[in-house]
Amino acid sequence: MTILLSSCSSLKAPNTLFISYPVDASSFKDDVPKIQSRIDEYTEAFQSSYPETRLVYITYPSSKFVQQIEADANLNLGPDLIIADTGTANELLKRNLTTILPDKKYFQAIYGSRFPWARNANGKYVYAPWVVDTQIACFNNTKIKESPSTIQELENLSASGRKIGLSSDPLNLIWSAGSKGAMAEISSLGNQVTSKQAFPSIRGWLEWLRKAALYNNIYFYDNPRDLGKNLQNNKLDWCTCWGLQIDDLKRKMGSTLSVAALPNGMKSKASPPISTIVFALGRNSSKSQRKMALKFIKSSVNTISQRKLQLRESGLLAANQNVAIPPQSSKQNNALDTSYNEQNNHYEKDWHGIYRWLFPQEKTSKNSLSRYWQLSRTFREFTNGYLGINEAMKILTMTKEN
């Protein structure tokens, strides 16, 4: 990588576009070729229109991505285009490692009132949303004919002998807080608008998690990636998953894979989180390279390209507001649409506080992540039986780090 970067100055010709994206360090070797293949597949319109443009991919582990981009940019070797989730893109923007997208009118027509957080105070786009990845349920349809629609039905399914997989990772577990009606209380903690109270809904959520952990056939995994692996290896019959995993699971499970929206509660909806993948312009591009990077973005977010992407049934949702695929067109589209438009959007007013609870806005990202690690350890120890409900409540409801 050092050799490649050291020669970037000579490679950075108008027909070369440097693209960088982060990859989970724990699966770096396996994921890099998969992600690059998917980017190539979803951006074939650009490559067909500009075959003379050479795409050079530069990847770094997620945990070191921002620091590496900063080091490269300080040497004037930063990428022309960055593909990342919004959290990473916001950190890059804060460090002045990306630049504002021109042509505000074009992007406004693409997104409309969607993604207001993608614009700055002047209404200009700081990055361009590309696809939306939402959490859903994946199951083996030879074992389970229909996914449970409520968490009570999920409990009954496990009692019947079917093996259920959940993750103790906070972001991957937050869906069940919605099913137990705890989202408003958690959001108030993140927004620091709480007074001293008993937080009955959070307690009810923890009581349900404790009950689930006691079932013989409900298993909690620290690493959410283990859920998909165990589903395809027949060690699980039902688990939480993400749309981005569907293609990989289909290749290994074939027609035995089915997907559905996550189960609601008796009185409240599940609250699946989403991840929005965006394009950001690097700060080191020459005029010609920035022009080409912008063409790359526009060829990927326009209505035709986005419609084709969603019709592939890749498991991802188009970010373009003008793409409307009827959810009834397939069970997969129905699951994704329900997860995003009915469940996630139901808690639109709560998500800001939820993310502040998970990732407090501190002076450095390290402090923000330390809170997430604390929550991860708490849920892990709680679902393993090491912590009691009162101990977990104390940690979950403290606000001094928020």
N, C-alpha and C positions, 0 to 999 in steps of 0.2 A: 504493500500500500504506500509506503514511503517513497519507493521508486516511482510508482505511478504518479503520486502527487508532485514529486519533484520535477516531473516532466510536463506537468499540466500547462505551464506557461507556453510551451512549444506546441502542445496539442490544441490549445484553445483557439481554434480557428472557427470561422463562421459556420462550418459544417459539422461541428462537434458540440454536443450538448451534454453537460455533466449533470447527472441526476443522483441525488443522495436520499437514502431512506434508512430508518433504524430497524434493527432486528433483535428479537429477544435473545440474550446471550446464551440462555440454557439450551436453545435449539438452533443456534446460529448456522451451523453447517448444513442442517437439513432445510431450514426455512429460506435461506438466501436464494437458491435456485427456484424454489416454488414462488416466492414473491416476485422475482424478476420475470418469471414466465407469465405470471398473472398480469403484471404491468404491461408487458409486451402485448398480451392478448387483448387487454382493454384499451390499448392506445394504438391499435393497428391502423386506425384511420389516419393518424398523423404520419406513421411510418410509410403508409401507402402514398400519401400526398407529398412527402418529403423524403424519398428514398435515399437521397444523397447525404442526409444528415445522420451522422454517427452518434448513437446514444451510448454514453459511458456511465455505468452504474458504480457508485461508491457507497458501500454499506459499512455501518458501524453498529456495535452493540447498543441497545436502547439506553442502558444505564450510563453510557459515555458519549452518547450521540451529540448532545448540545456542546459539551466541552471540545469534542473533536471538530465540529463545524466551526466553533469559535477559533480554535487554533489554526485551522486551514484558512479561514477568512482573514486572520491577522497576517498571514503570509500571502494574501491576495490569491489564494488557491481554493476559495470556497466554491461550492457547486452553483450551477446556474438555476437549478430547480430542486426543491425539497418536497418530498412526499412524506407526510407524518400525521399523527393524530393532533387534535386541537391543543392538548396540553403541551406537547412538544413545540408546536408551532407558536404558541403564545410565549413560551420561554425564549425561543429564538428571536421573536419580535422584540421582547423586552430588552434583549441584549444587542439590539440593532444589527442582527445578522441576516435579516430579510428586509425586503423593501415593499412599499405599497404597490398594488396592482393598478395600472392605468386603465382607462376606458371604463369608468364607473357606470356609465349608462348601459353598456353591454351586460355587465354582471348583475345590475339591478333587474334587467329584463329576465335574466336566468333564474335569479333567486327570489325576487319580490320581497315579501315580508319574512321569508324564511331566513334563519341564521343571522339575526341582528348582531350577534356577537362577532361575526366575521367582518364587521365594519368598524372604523374608528369614529372619533367624535365628529369628523367632517363628512361622514357617510361614505368614505372611500374603503374599498375592500383591502384588508391586510393579508388575506389569503382567500383561495377559492375552494369551497367545499366540493368534493368529488363524489364520494360514496358514503352511505350510512350503514354501519354494521350494528345490528341489534341482537340482544340476547333472546333466545327462544328455548324450546325443549326439543331434544332429539331422542328417538326411541326405535327399538327393534320391532317392526310390525309383525314378525312371526311369533313374538311373545306377547305383545300388547296391541290389541286391535284399534283402540282409541285412547289418545292421551288424556289424562285427567284434566277436567276443566276447573276444579277447585283443589285447594290443598287438603281438604277433607278426603276427596277422592284419591289424592296422592297417597295419603296415609293408608286408605283401604287397599290400594294397589300393592303397597309394600306388605301389608298384612296377608295378602293372598299369595305371597311368595316371590313377587317380582322384585328385582334388585334395583334400587334407586340410588343415583349418584348426585350429590350436591357438593359444592365447594365452600370451604370455610373462609375463602378470600373475601374481604368485605365488599368489593365492587361486584363480585359474582354472586353475593348472597343478598344484596340489597333488594332484589326483586321481591323477596318474601316479606320484607318490611312493609311493602305496599299491600300485600295480601292480608297482613295482620293489622292494617290501618295505622302504621307507625310513622309514615312519611312526614306528616306535618310536624310532629314532635322532634324528629331528627333534624328537619330543616330549620326549626327554630333554634336548635343548638348551634348549628352552623352559622346562622345569622346573628347569634348572640342577642336574641330578643326574648329570652326566657327569664322567668322569675323562678324562685324556688318552688318546685312542684314534684309530684311523685312520678311523672311520666308513665302513666298506666299503659299506654299503647306500646311503648318500648319494652316494658316489662312483659306484656302479653306476647310480644314478638319473641323475646328470649325464652319464655315458657314454652312456646311452640317449638323453637329450635332444640331445647332440652328434650322435649318429648320425642322429636324426630330422631335425635341422637340415640335414644333408648331403643328404638325399633331395631329388630334384628336385620332387616333388609334395607335400611337407609344408611348409606356410607358417606362420610364427609372427607373430602380430599383437600390437602393444603394447596396443591398446585392444580388449577382448573384445567390444565392441559391433560391431566391424567384421566379426566372424565371421558373425553372422546376416545382415548386409547383403550380404555376398559370397555367402552360400548362396542367398539369394533372387534374387540377380542372376546366378546360374549361374557365378560365378567360383570357387565351392567346391562339392564334392559331399558332403562330410562335415565336421562341425565339432562342437566342444563347445558347449553352450548351456545355458540354464536353463529350468525349467518356466514361469517367468513370461513367457518369450518366445514360447511356443507359439501363443497366440491371434494375436499379430501376424504371426508367420510363416505361420500357416494362412490368414490373410486374403490374403496375397500369393502363397503357393505352392499353396494349395488342396490337392488330394489327392496332390500330388507330395511333400508333407512326410511323413516318418516319423521316429519317435523311438525310442531304445533306451537301455539302461544303458551306461555307459562301459566300455571294455574292461579286463578284468582282466589280471594277469600269469600266468605259468605256475604260480606257487606262491602268489600272494597276490592279494587283491582290490583293485580300484580304490578310491580314497578320495575320492569326490565331496563337496565341502563343501555345507552347507545354509545358508539364511538364513531365520530365523523372524521374521515380521512380527507385531508386537504392538500392543495398545492400552494407552495409559497415560493416567491422569487428570491434567489440568493443575491447578496449585495455586491458580489465581485464581478458580475457579468459585464462583458463589453456591450455596446449598443446593439450590435448584430445578434449576439447570443441572447440578450434579454428579449429581443423581438422574436427570436425563434422559440424561446421558452414560453412566451405568451401565446404563440401559435399552438404550442403543445397543449397548454391548458385549455384554450378555447376549443381545440379539436376534441377534447375529452369531456367537456362539460356542456357542449351544445345539445340541443334537444334530440337530434337524430342519434348521436353517439350514445347519449344516456339512455335513450329508449332501447337501443340494441343491447346495451349492457344489462339492463334489467330483464329483457326478454330471454337472455341466456340462462336465467334462473341460477345465477352464480351464488345466490345467498345474500347479495348486497342490494341495497336500495339506492336508486338514483337520487342525487342531490338537487337536480334541476326540477323546479316547481312545475314545469310544463309537461313533465312525463307522468302520465296517469295510466298505469296498467291495472285493469280491473282485478281486485283481489280474488274474485271468484274464478279467475282463469286457471288457478292451480291451488292445491293445498299448501304448497310452499309459499306462494305469493300471499295467500290468505293469512298464514302464520306470521309472516314478516309484517304485513300491513296491520294486523291486530296488535302485534307487539309494539310497533312504532306509533301508529296513529291513535289507537284506542287506549293502550296501557301507558306507554311512556309519556305521551302528550297529555294524558289525564293529570299528570303531576307537574305540568309545566311550571307552575308557580313555586314548586318546592325544590326543583333540581338545583338551583343556585345554592341554596342553603345546604343541600345534601352534599354537594361537591366541596363546599367549604368545611363541612364536618369531616369528610374523608381526607381532604387536602387543604388544611388551613393556609391562609395567605400570609406566609411569613416572609422575612427579608430574603431568605434563600430557599431554593427548592429542597435542600437537604433537610431543613427543619420541617417543611411541608410533608416530605416523605417519612420523616421520623414518626409523625402522627399516624400515617397509614400503616407503618410497620407495627406500631403499638396496637392498633385495632386488629391487624392480622394475627398478632400473637394472642390477643384477647379472645377472638373468635375461635382460634385453633385450640386454645387451652379450655375454652368453655365447651366446645363440642366434643372434646376428648374427656370431659368430666373433671378436669383439674380445677377449674374455677366454678364457683356457685353463681346463682342468679344475682344475688346482692353484690358480689364482688365485680361481676361483669357490668352490672348497672352503674356502679360507681365510676368505672373507667369510661364507659360509653357516654355518660352524661356530664362528665367534667368538661369545662369550657375554657380553662386557663390557657390552653395552647391554641385556642381558636382565635 
